[in-house]
């Protein structure tokens, strides 16, 4: 009997030992799997980190230029004082009315900066327009010319304040262009006169001028070349949303919709800034806006062998180089 009990106890101990080994193996495997999972987790975090950093950077960039919570107070200059400083190097006169109205008539020497979109609530479009003016080297006293010295000038004042311009040097023409023409009816210019060209000489071509194209790849290769100027002829608000690096804005929407004189005024402003190299016109898809601009440049006598349209427009650029755009 004792022998039977001894055999039974031995068998029980053997079963217990085998169960223990099995448990240890499972525990070891579980521990190993847990370790592997723990090791893999940081890799995912490291891959996601740059994206989070980029998102944070983008948010910071977009929040840098924001509209003021309330209208910025304007200071005024009389038409008489404006007239006395009309030829002074210390003053830049900026006509912020619609481009087509500037083309019809404006103060002598004033440059056009159409702020209609900003006046109607598109702050980013206003920022893009005024950045273009400031990037041309303007840093002196500014005289803003709108219709009556109110809404267009106020929208521009708000944008300039947000851009960090010295507001002690920003003036609104008291009474606007209306007051100027009443006081000095004989001292105004038309878009054609501003360019010292007879109006009869700047006429729309009878047929569309043939366009020549540049591929997005060739455009990319010349993006930083001093031999090329990239001109975004889309609406100013779309330029403000996204555009090619280094491109300047020249809203040709009015010209595209049939206002040839407005297109002339816009492109004269670009050419008067000293542009005389190869031009690359950027529109939406390389068609209507670029065609309207090509027609205007031809009428202005620009060397058309140096005028190119970006093939496929900004759509093609953003599809080919989605990471190489600016806001």
Secondary structure, DSSP 4 states (H G I P E B T S, - for coil): -HHHHHHHHHHHHHHHHHHHHHHHHHHHHHHHHHHHHHHHHHHHHHHHHHHHHHHHHHHHHHTTS---SSPPPP-EE-HHHHHHTTT-TTEEEEE-S-HHHHHH-EETTPEE---HHHHTT-HHHHHHHHHHHHHTT--SEEEEE-SSSSHHHHHHHHHHHHTT--GGGEEEETTHHHHHHHH-TTSEE-HHHHTT--GGG----SSPPPP-EE-HHHHHHTTT-TTEEEEE-S-HHHHHH-EETTPEE---HHHHTT-HHHHHHHHHHHHHTT--SEEEEE-SSSSHHHHHHHHHHHHTT--GGGEEEETTHHHHHHHH-TTSEE-
